């Protein structure tokens, strides 16, 4: 039973991930704070509602997706510039400091910090320069002097600079962390592969020692070897070679068929040239086919060879002057020679 719980996909899944990650809470707090500022500083107007929508929309996109396409970025940047223009041109023009009436500028800077976090540095700074140009132009057009307009936005340049440097350092740290994670995954994969190879070698050695155990004890006891014993030593020697040359196929029925053939006096050479991408079931089918040919071998020499290409396994059986071949594919399709052909 699989107890792993997965979040749903689509919009519902993104909302849940945003909520669990704190992004929805942040967005709700952003909207709440700036709604209070917009509706309480100078009274509620339709301009305030429009500005709030234009400023909060990019924050909603970032909270839900954490990225922006180029098209969405352009529309969001244009919306922020428009919100800045609406807010600035609604400020009092009598020279007094607007205070929280200029809440739009701080909210826009926070949105631009979000641009920096998704590595849209140029867009963030171009929008802020546009906002600064609007502020300076408005101040000059209302005879308050360009310095008054620059004073409205100068601190926001410092805020965005700090935010940009933070976002840049965070991006570098994230990239370094991803490289470290990739290296760690690769190291673990290599360790698992080395462990698997060591386990395979141990299994192969144990298998050979299990077969050779009685014979090794007989040699250790000094018992004279008969002709049958010498032939069995040749079988064991061949089994050891097979474990080195073809550890993935020299098992089960094929191993037993090769051992029987060698006891009959057949010199069997087994070659495995299949790659690691070969499906185990496909390789097993090819080995079973080859075991049938080895079992029927009656000449002095038999060569079995397995090769792989695009996941398929091609196997050739050469028995003296004749040869058979077959191809086994991952899909279960099988191509086989119709008859044996003479080998020159």
Secondary structure, DSSP 8 states (H G I E B T S, - for coil): ---------HHHHHHHHHHHTTHHHHHHHHHHHHHHHHHHSS---HHHHHHHHHHHHHHHHHHHHS---HHHHHHHHHHHHHHHHHHHTTS--SS---GGGGHHHHHHHHHHHHHHHTT-HHHHHHHHHHHHHHHHHHHHHTTS-HHHHHHHHHHHHHHHHHHHHHHHHHHHHHHHHHHHHHHHHHHHHHHHHHHHHHHHHHHHHHHHHHHHHHHHHHHHTT----HHHHHHHHHHHHHHHHHHH-TTTSSHHHHHHHHHHHHTT-EEEEEEE--TTS-HHHHHHHHHHHHHHHHT--SSEEEEEEEEETTEEEEEEEETTEEEEEEE-TTS-EEE-SS-EE--
